[in-house]
Amino acid sequence: MTTTCDFPMEFLTLEADFVENKMAINNSISDILRGGANTVLHASQSAHANVVEAQRCIKLMTVEIRGRSPNLRKSMQTKINLYRDELQGLVRDLERAQLMARDENATSRTVNQTSQYERLIKNNDRLTKSSKKLQDMHRIVTETEEVGITVLDTLAQQREGLLGAHEKVRETGAMTIEARRILQRCNAVTYIVEVHCYNS
């Protein structure tokens, strides 16, 4: 099973950018539904710019699939398909919101328009919550990778220290063996001298 940690960092970065643009589109739709003429114009322009940027992120995420393992490629494609569907839904909601904003200037809202407005608001809230969760997941993945790198560096330093200590122990052992041999020779020489003196 592929986890979020298995995805390449480039893909996760593009995913975070897509989520930010998706949230910006949600906010623009809310501004269009709640704002006046000037607000609607500005929010519409911002929303279209974010749609273009979100589409760019999806295209680049598709490029990141190349050369990946089959399981990882399948998981990445599943995410891309989900994001593409979400973006298409946002574009439809944006168009409806703009249409409703234009109709509101000419006539009062009908019961159907009110129902659409409430549905759009609910969709915005739901997508905002899901986007927030994705951002939190991306932050956790990034922090986990940083901790992992720190742990690996610490382990490497400890390994070098242990190897150095092991080498010193080997050197000390060799010196001890050599000292023992020298003492044995000295004892042998002393014994020979004592025997020679005794026989004399």
DRENVEX-105093 format. One record per atom (N, C-alpha, C, O): residue in one letter; x, y, z. Coordinates in steps of 0.02 Angstrom, whole numbers, padded with zeros to 5 digits, always signed. Example, Ala and Ser with C-alpha at 12.3 -4.5 7.8 and 13.67 -1.06 7.14 Angstrom:
2
A+00660-00284+00390/A+00615-00225+00390/A+00660-00165+00390/A+00712-00166+00423/S+00642-00112+00354/S+00684-00053+00357/S+00645+00002+00394/S+00670+00057+00402/
! end
This chain:
200
M+00042-00060+00000/M+00000+00000+00000/M+00044+00062+00000/M+00090+00069+00041/T+00029+00108-00046/T+00070+00168-00051/T+00046+00221-00002/T-00014+00234+00002/T+00091+00251+00037/T+00075+00303+00084/T+00097+00370+00057/T+00131+00375+00006/T+00075+00424+00092/T+00094+00492+00071/T+00169+00502+00071/T+00195+00539+00030/C+00203+00467+00118/C+00276+00475+00123/C+00312+00447+00062/C+00369+00466+00048/D+00278+00401+00024/D+00310+00370-00034/D+00311+00417-00094/D+00350+00407-00140/F+00268+00469-00094/F+00265+00513-00152/F+00328+00557-00155/F+00353+00579-00103/P+00352+00570-00216/P+00411+00613-00223/P+00397+00684-00199/P+00339+00707-00202/M+00448+00719-00174/M+00439+00785-00146/M+00412+00834-00198/M+00372+00878-00182/E+00434+00827-00262/E+00409+00871-00314/E+00333+00865-00321/E+00298+00915-00330/F+00308+00804-00318/F+00236+00792-00324/F+00199+00823-00264/F+00147+00854-00273/L+00226+00813-00204/L+00194+00841-00144/L+00193+00917-00146/L+00145+00948-00123/T+00246+00948-00172/T+00249+01021-00178/T+00195+01046-00226/T+00160+01094-00211/L+00189+01013-00283/L+00137+01031-00331/L+00068+01020-00302/L+00022+01059-00314/E+00061+00967-00262/E-00003+00953-00230/E-00022+01010-00182/E-00079+01031-00180/A+00027+01034-00144/A+00015+01089-00097/A-00004+01152-00135/A-00049+01189-00114/D+00030+01166-00191/D+00013+01225-00232/D-00058+01219-00260/D-00095+01268-00261/F-00077+01159-00281/F-00144+01148-00307/F-00196+01162-00253/F-00247+01194-00266/V-00183+01137-00193/V-00231+01147-00138/V-00239+01221-00122/V-00294+01244-00109/E-00183+01258-00123/E-00187+01330-00110/E-00230+01365-00163/E-00271+01408-00146/N-00220+01347-00226/N-00259+01378-00279/N-00333+01358-00275/N-00377+01398-00288/K-00345+01295-00255/K-00414+01272-00247/K-00449+01311-00192/K-00507+01331-00199/M-00414+01323-00136/M-00443+01362-00082/M-00456+01434-00104/M-00506+01464-00085/A-00410+01461-00144/A-00419+01530-00169/A-00480+01534-00214/A-00517+01583-00212/I-00492+01482-00255/I-00551+01481-00298/I-00614+01478-00255/I-00663+01512-00269/N-00613+01436-00203/N-00670+01432-00157/N-00686+01500-00127/N-00744+01521-00124/N-00634+01535-00105/N-00644+01601-00074/N-00672+01651-00125/N-00714+01692-00108/S-00648+01647-00187/S-00672+01692-00239/S-00746+01679-00254/S-00785+01726-00263/I-00765+01615-00255/I-00836+01599-00267/I-00879+01628-00211/I-00933+01655-00223/S-00856+01621-00149/S-00893+01650-00092/S-00899+01725-00099/S-00951+01754-00085/D-00844+01758-00120/D-00846+01831-00129/D-00895+01851-00183/D-00931+01900-00177/I-00897+01811-00237/I-00944+01826-00292/I-01016+01821-00268/I-01058+01862-00286/L-01030+01770-00228/L-01098+01759-00204/L-01120+01811-00152/L-01179+01826-00145/R-01071+01839-00116/R-01089+01884-00061/R-01074+01957-00076/R-01099+02002-00041/G-01033+01971-00127/G-01009+02039-00138/G-01050+02080-00186/G-01098+02056-00216/G-01029+02145-00193/G-01060+02190-00241/G-01028+02184-00310/G-00990+02137-00323/A-01045+02232-00353/A-01022+02229-00423/A-00946+02230-00427/A-00916+02189-00463/N-00913+02276-00391/N-00840+02280-00393/N-00807+02217-00365/N-00758+02192-00392/T-00836+02192-00311/T-00809+02132-00280/T-00815+02072-00327/T-00769+02031-00333/V-00872+02068-00361/V-00883+02012-00408/V-00832+02014-00465/V-00806+01962-00484/L-00818+02073-00491/L-00770+02079-00546/L-00700+02058-00523/L-00667+02018-00557/H-00679+02084-00466/H-00612+02067-00441/H-00607+01993-00424/H-00557+01960-00439/A-00659+01966-00391/A-00658+01896-00371/A-00658+01850-00432/A-00625+01798-00432/S-00694+01870-00484/S-00696+01829-00546/S-00628+01827-00579/S-00605+01773-00601/Q-00594+01884-00582/Q-00527+01886-00612/Q-00478+01843-00572/Q-00438+01806-00601/S-00481+01849-00506/S-00437+01809-00463/S-00450+01735-00471/S-00404+01694-00475/A-00515+01717-00474/A-00533+01646-00481/A-00507+01617-00546/A-00481+01561-00546/H-00515+01654-00601/H-00491+01628-00665/H-00415+01619-00665/H-00389+01571-00693/A-00379+01665-00632/A-00306+01658-00628/A-00287+01596-00587/A-00240+01560-00605/N-00324+01584-00533/N-00310+01525-00492/N-00328+01460-00528/N-00296+01408-00518/V-00380+01462-00570/V-00398+01403-00609/V-00342+01385-00657/V-00324+01326-00664/V-00313+01435-00690/V-00258+01423-00737/V-00198+01394-00699/V-00166+01347-00723/E-00183+01421-00640/E-00126+01396-00601/E-00139+01325-00577/E-00093+01283-00577/A-00200+01310-00556/A-00217+01243-00533/A-00211+01192-00591/A-00187+01136-00581/Q-00232+01212-00651/Q-00224+01169-00709/Q-00150+01155-00724/Q-00132+01100-00743/R-00109+01207-00714/R-00037+01198-00725/R-00008+01147-00675/R+00033+01106-00694/C-00030+01151-00613/C-00007+01104-00562/C-00025+01032-00580/C+00016+00987-00572/I-00086+01022-00605/I-00108+00955-00624/I-00065+00928-00681/I-00046+00870-00681/K-00050+00971-00730/K-00008+00950-00787/K+00061+00929-00763/K+00088+00879-00785/L+00090+00969-00718/L+00157+00953-00693/L+00156+00890-00649/L+00204+00852-00649/M+00102+00879-00612/M+00096+00818-00572/M+00093+00757-00619/M+00120+00704-00603/T+00060+00766-00676/T+00057+00712-00726/T+00127+00695-00752/T+00143+00637-00764/V+00168+00747-00761/V+00237+00736-00784/V+00277+00696-00733/V+00318+00655-00751/E+00264+00709-00668/E+00301+00675-00614/E+00288+00600-00612/E+00326+00563-00581/I+00234+00577-00645/I+00218+00506-00644/I+00270+00465-00683/I+00283+00407-00667/R+00299+00496-00734/R+00345+00460-00778/R+00403+00430-00739/R+00434+00462-00697/G+00418+00367-00755/G+00476+00334-00726/G+00465+00307-00656/G+00511+00281-00626/R+00404+00312-00630/R+00390+00287-00562/R+00370+00213-00565/R+00354+00187-00619/S+00371+00180-00508/S+00352+00110-00504/S+00276+00104-00518/S+00240+00152-00507/P+00253+00045-00541/P+00182+00038-00558/P+00135+00056-00500/P+00086+00091-00511/N+00149+00032-00440/N+00105+00047-00383/N+00103+00121-00367/N+00050+00150-00356/L+00163+00153-00367/L+00166+00224-00353/L+00132+00264-00408/L+00097+00313-00395/R+00143+00243-00470/R+00112+00277-00526/R+00036+00274-00522/R+00002+00323-00537/K+00010+00217-00502/K-00062+00209-00495/K-00090+00254-00441/K-00142+00286-00450/S-00056+00258-00384/S-00078+00301-00329/S-00076+00375-00349/S-00121+00413-00333/M-00022+00394-00383/M-00016+00464-00405/M-00071+00481-00456/M-00099+00536-00453/Q-00085+00435-00502/Q-00137+00448-00552/Q-00206+00453-00520/Q-00247+00494-00541/T-00218+00413-00468/T-00282+00417-00433/T-00291+00486-00402/T-00345+00515-00405/K-00237+00512-00372/K-00242+00580-00343/K-00254+00632-00397/K-00295+00677-00388/I-00218+00626-00452/I-00225+00675-00506/I-00296+00674-00533/I-00325+00727-00546/N-00325+00615-00542/N-00394+00610-00567/N-00442+00644-00518/N-00489+00678-00538/L-00430+00633-00453/L-00473+00665-00402/L-00468+00740-00406/L-00518+00775-00404/Y-00406+00766-00411/Y-00397+00839-00414/Y-00427+00868-00478/Y-00454+00923-00478/R-00421+00830-00533/R-00450+00855-00596/R-00526+00860-00591/R-00556+00909-00615/D-00557+00810-00560/D-00630+00812-00551/D-00650+00869-00505/D-00699+00904-00518/E-00611+00879-00451/E-00627+00934-00405/E-00622+01001-00440/E-00664+01045-00430/L-00570+01009-00481/L-00561+01073-00517/L-00618+01085-00566/L-00642+01141-00572/Q-00638+01032-00601/Q-00694+01040-00648/Q-00758+01060-00611/Q-00796+01101-00636/G-00768+01030-00553/G-00826+01049-00512/G-00823+01121-00489/G-00873+01157-00488/L-00763+01144-00471/L-00754+01213-00450/L-00768+01261-00508/L-00798+01314-00498/V-00745+01243-00567/V-00757+01286-00626/V-00832+01292-00639/V-00856+01346-00655/R-00868+01236-00633/R-00941+01239-00643/R-00974+01283-00589/R-01018+01323-00604/D-00951+01275-00527/D-00978+01317-00473/D-00962+01390-00484/D-01004+01434-00469/L-00903+01404-00510/L-00883+01473-00524/L-00928+01503-00577/L-00950+01560-00570/E-00941+01465-00629/E-00985+01491-00683/E-01055+01503-00657/E-01087+01553-00675/R-01081+01457-00616/R-01148+01467-00587/R-01150+01528-00541/R-01198+01566-00542/A-01097+01536-00501/A-01095+01594-00456/A-01094+01659-00495/A-01128+01707-00476/Q-01056+01661-00549/Q-01054+01722-00590/Q-01122+01735-00622/Q-01143+01793-00626/L-01155+01682-00645/L-01221+01690-00675/L-01271+01715-00623/L-01312+01759-00637/M-01268+01687-00563/M-01313+01709-00510/M-01300+01781-00491/M-01347+01819-00477/A-01236+01801-00490/A-01220+01870-00472/A-01247+01919-00524/A-01271+01973-00507/R-01245+01899-00588/R-01272+01942-00641/R-01348+01947-00636/R-01377+02000-00644/D-01380+01889-00623/D-01453+01888-00617/D-01477+01929-00557/D-01530+01959-00559/E-01436+01928-00505/E-01456+01964-00444/E-01460+02039-00455/E-01500+02073-00424/N-01419+02064-00500/N-01420+02136-00515/N-01483+02155-00553/N-01505+02213-00550/A-01512+02108-00590/A-01571+02124-00631/A-01636+02107-00596/A-01687+02141-00606/T-01636+02056-00555/T-01699+02035-00523/T-01684+02000-00457/T-01627+01982-00444/S-01733+01992-00417/S-01724+01959-00352/S-01714+01884-00363/S-01732+01856-00414/R-01684+01854-00314/R-01669+01782-00321/R-01733+01740-00316/R-01779+01756-00279/T-01734+01688-00355/T-01789+01640-00351/T-01772+01587-00299/T-01716+01584-00273/V-01821+01545-00284/V-01811+01491-00235/V-01755+01444-00259/V-01716+01419-00219/N-01754+01433-00324/N-01702+01389-00352/N-01633+01419-00344/N-01585+01383-00329/Q-01627+01485-00354/Q-01563+01518-00347/Q-01539+01514-00274/Q-01480+01503-00261/T-01586+01522-00228/T-01568+01517-00157/T-01542+01447-00141/T-01494+01439-00103/S-01576+01397-00169/S-01554+01328-00158/S-01483+01317-00186/S-01442+01285-00154/Q-01470+01344-00246/Q-01403+01338-00275/Q-01351+01374-00233/Q-01296+01350-00223/Y-01370+01432-00208/Y-01325+01471-00165/Y-01305+01431-00103/Y-01246+01426-00086/E-01355+01401-00071/E-01341+01362-00011/E-01297+01301-00027/E-01253+01283+00012/R-01310+01270-00084/R-01270+01212-00104/R-01198+01232-00117/R-01151+01197-00097/L-01189+01289-00150/L-01122+01313-00165/L-01084+01329-00100/L-01025+01314-00094/I-01119+01360-00053/I-01087+01376+00011/I-01065+01313+00047/I-01011+01309+00075/K-01109+01261+00047/K-01092+01198+00079/K-01033+01165+00045/K-00988+01139+00078/N-01033+01167-00022/N-00976+01138-00059/N-00911+01174-00042/N-00859+01143-00034/N-00916+01240-00038/N-00856+01280-00021/N-00828+01261+00047/N-00768+01252+00056/D-00874+01255+00096/D-00853+01237+00164/D-00821+01167+00165/D-00771+01156+00198/R-00852+01120+00129/R-00826+01052+00127/R-00757+01050+00095/R-00711+01018+00121/L-00750+01084+00038/L-00686+01084+00003/L-00632+01120+00043/L-00573+01101+00042/T-00652+01173+00080/T-00604+01208+00121/T-00577+01163+00176/T-00517+01163+00191/K-00622+01123+00207/K-00600+01077+00259/K-00553+01024+00232/K-00502+01008+00262/S-00571+00995+00173/S-00528+00943+00144/S-00461+00972+00123/S-00409+00939+00130/S-00461+01034+00099/S-00398+01066+00079/S-00354+01078+00140/S-00293+01070+00137/K-00385+01098+00196/K-00347+01109+00257/K-00315+01044+00280/K-00258+01044+00303/K-00351+00988+00274/K-00323+00923+00294/K-00263+00905+00251/K-00213+00880+00276/L-00268+00918+00186/L-00212+00904+00141/L-00151+00946+00158/L-00095+00922+00156/Q-00163+01009+00175/Q-00107+01052+00194/Q-00074+01026+00258/Q-00012+01026+00263/D-00115+01004+00306/D-00087+00977+00368/D-00047+00913+00354/D+00006+00903+00383/M-00073+00870+00309/M-00036+00809+00291/M+00030+00826+00258/M+00081+00794+00273/H+00030+00875+00214/H+00091+00895+00180/H+00143+00922+00230/H+00202+00908+00224/R+00118+00961+00280/R+00163+00988+00330/R+00193+00931+00373/R+00253+00932+00388/I+00151+00882+00391/I+00175+00826+00432/I+00227+00785+00394/I+00278+00765+00423/V+00215+00774+00329/V+00263+00736+00288/V+00330+00772+00286/V+00383+00741+00293/T+00327+00838+00275/T+00389+00878+00271/T+00427+00875+00337/T+00488+00865+00338/E+00391+00883+00394/E+00423+00881+00459/E+00452+00811+00473/E+00506+00805+00502/T+00416+00759+00452/T+00440+00690+00463/T+00505+00678+00425/T+00551+00646+00450/E+00508+00702+00362/E+00569+00693+00322/E+00627+00730+00354/E+00683+00705+00354/E+00615+00790+00381/E+00668+00828+00413/E+00694+00791+00475/E+00755+00788+00486/V+00648+00763+00514/V+00668+00725+00574/V+00708+00663+00553/V+00758+00646+00584/G+00685+00629+00500/G+00721+00570+00475/G+00792+00586+00454/G+00838+00548+00468/I+00801+00642+00420/I+00868+00662+00398/I+00912+00676+00459/I+00971+00656+00460/T+00885+00709+00509/T+00923+00724+00570/T+00944+00660+00606/T+01000+00654+00629/V+00897+00612+00610/V+00912+00548+00644/V+00967+00511+00606/V+01012+00482+00637/L+00963+00510+00539/L+01014+00476+00500/L+01082+00508+00509/L+01133+00473+00515/D+01084+00575+00511/D+01148+00609+00523/D+01177+00591+00591/D+01237+00579+00598/T+01133+00590+00642/T+01156+00573+00709/T+01182+00502+00712/T+01234+00489+00743/L+01147+00455+00680/L+01169+00386+00679/L+01237+00378+00644/L+01279+00339+00665/A+01245+00416+00589/A+01309+00413+00553/A+01367+00438+00597/A+01421+00409+00597/Q+01354+00493+00634/Q+01406+00519+00679/Q+01422+00469+00735/Q+01480+00459+00752/Q+01370+00438+00762/Q+01381+00388+00815/Q+01419+00328+00788/Q+01462+00300+00823/R+01404+00308+00727/R+01440+00251+00697/R+01514+00267+00688/R+01557+00225+00703/E+01528+00329+00665/E+01598+00348+00658/E+01634+00348+00725/E+01691+00327+00730/G+01598+00371+00777/G+01628+00371+00844/G+01642+00300+00869/G+01694+00287+00899/L+01594+00255+00857/L+01603+00185+00878/L+01661+00151+00841/L+01700+00113+00870/L+01665+00166+00775/L+01720+00137+00737/L+01788+00162+00762/L+01836+00124+00767/G+01791+00227+00780/G+01853+00255+00807/G+01871+00223+00873/G+01929+00207+00886/A+01821+00214+00916/A+01833+00183+00982/A+01855+00110+00973/A+01899+00086+01009/H+01824+00075+00925/H+01843+00006+00912/H+01916+00001+00890/H+01953-00044+00910/E+01937+00048+00848/E+02006+00048+00824/E+02055+00061+00881/E+02108+00030+00885/K+02036+00106+00927/K+02080+00120+00985/K+02086+00058+01030/K+02139+00043+01056/V+02030+00022+01038/V+02032-00039+01079/V+02078-00091+01048/V+02116-00124+01083/R+02076-00097+00981/R+02121-00144+00947/R+02194-00124+00957/R+02236-00167+00969/E+02208-00058+00951/E+02277-00035+00961/E+02301-00049+01033/E+02357-00071+01043/T+02256-00036+01081/T+02274-00048+01152/T+02286-00122+01164/T+02333-00141+01199/G+02245-00165+01134/G+02254-00237+01141/G+02320-00260+01112/G+02354-00302+01142/A+02338-00233+01054/A+02402-00251+01023/A+02460-00230+01067/A+02509-00268+01074/M+02456-00170+01095/M+02509-00145+01139/M+02515-00189+01202/M+02570-00201+01226/T+02459-00211+01229/T+02459-00254+01289/T+02493-00320+01274/T+02533-00345+01315/I+02477-00349+01216/I+02508-00413+01197/I+02584-00405+01190/I+02622-00448+01213/E+02605-00350+01158/E+02677-00338+01148/E+02712-00328+01215/E+02767-00353+01225/A+02680-00291+01261/A+02709-00280+01327/A+02716-00346+01365/A+02765-00357+01401/R+02667-00390+01358/R+02670-00455+01391/R+02729-00496+01365/R+02764-00529+01403/R+02738-00494+01299/R+02795-00531+01270/R+02862-00505+01295/R+02907-00543+01311/I+02867-00439+01300/I+02930-00409+01325/I+02943-00430+01397/I+02999-00447+01415/L+02889-00430+01439/L+02897-00451+01509/L+02918-00524+01513/L+02958-00544+01555/Q+02889-00565+01468/Q+02908-00636+01468/Q+02981-00645+01451/Q+03016-00685+01482/R+03005-00606+01401/R+03076-00610+01383/R+03120-00588+01442/R+03171-00620+01457/C+03099-00533+01474/C+03138-00508+01532/C+03141-00561+01587/C+03194-00571+01617/N+03085-00593+01601/N+03084-00645+01652/N+03130-00703+01634/N+03165-00732+01676/A+03129-00720+01568/A+03172-00776+01546/A+03245-00758+01554/A+03285-00799+01577/V+03263-00697+01534/V+03333-00674+01541/V+03353-00674+01615/V+03408-00695+01632/T+03308-00650+01658/T+03322-00647+01730/T+03334-00717+01758/T+03379-00728+01798/Y+03292-00763+01735/Y+03299-00832+01759/Y+03366-00862+01738/Y+03399-00896+01777/I+03386-00849+01674/I+03450-00875+01649/I+03508-00847+01689/I+03555-00883+01706/V+03505-00782+01703/V+03559-00749+01741/V+03563-00778+01811/V+03618-00791+01836/E+03504-00790+01842/E+03504-00817+01910/E+03534-00888+01910/E+03573-00906+01955/V+03515-00927+01860/V+03541-00996+01856/V+03617-00995+01846/V+03653-01034+01876/H+03640-00950+01802/H+03711-00944+01788/H+03750-00924+01851/H+03803-00952+01866/C+03722-00876+01888/C+03755-00853+01950/C+03756-00909+02002/C+03804-00917+02039/Y+03702-00947+02004/Y+03697-01001+02054/Y+03748-01056+02039/Y+03780-01083+02085/N+03757-01073+01975/N+03804-01125+01955/N+03876-01102+01964/N+03921-01143+01976/S+03887-01037+01958/S+03955-01011+01967/S+03974-01017+02040/S+04030-00998+02059/
! end
